[in-house]
Amino acid sequence: MGVLVRAKTPNGKVLGSDERKCVGYYDLKRRYDGDEFELSDEKHFSDTWMELVGLSDDSVPATVSARVAKQALGRAHSQTMKAVTGGD
């Protein structure tokens, strides 16, 4: 079983609002912001344009390295705190 990820717009990159732009390539396909797909190997994960999907403190898949899982949980925590405090 692979690792489920979501394509995201890289930090600082501005995409046109009138059309979807490709943010990366995986498995011989263009990947667009919001696309969810499965990696065949966790080593293929890119912090630049991918984020892990569906992680919580007690459900980190064993196949995901500690580094990748820690970064994903940190991003999820930041998003939660922004929602709670009303920050941007």
C-alpha positions, 0 to 999 in steps of 0.5 A, a space after each residue: 500500500 502506498 502513501 496517499 497525498 494531495 497536490 498543493 500549490 508551492 509556497 510563494 507561487 502565484 497561479 492564474 485564477 482563470 484556469 488550473 495550472 499543473 503543480 507537479 508530475 507523478 506517475 507520468 501524469 500532470 498533477 493539479 492543485 487539490 488532486 489526490 493520488 497514491 505514491 508507490 514509495 514514500 521516497 517519492 514524497 515532495 514537501 514542495 508540492 505535496 501534502 499527506 492526506 488524512 493524518 492524525 496523531 494516532 493514525 500515522 501509517 507505518 510506511 510513512 517516515 517519521 520526518 514526513 509524518 512530523 511535517 504533516 502533523 505540524 502543518 495540520 496543527 498550524 491550520 487548526 490553530 489558525 482556524 481556532 484563533 481566526 488568524 490568516 
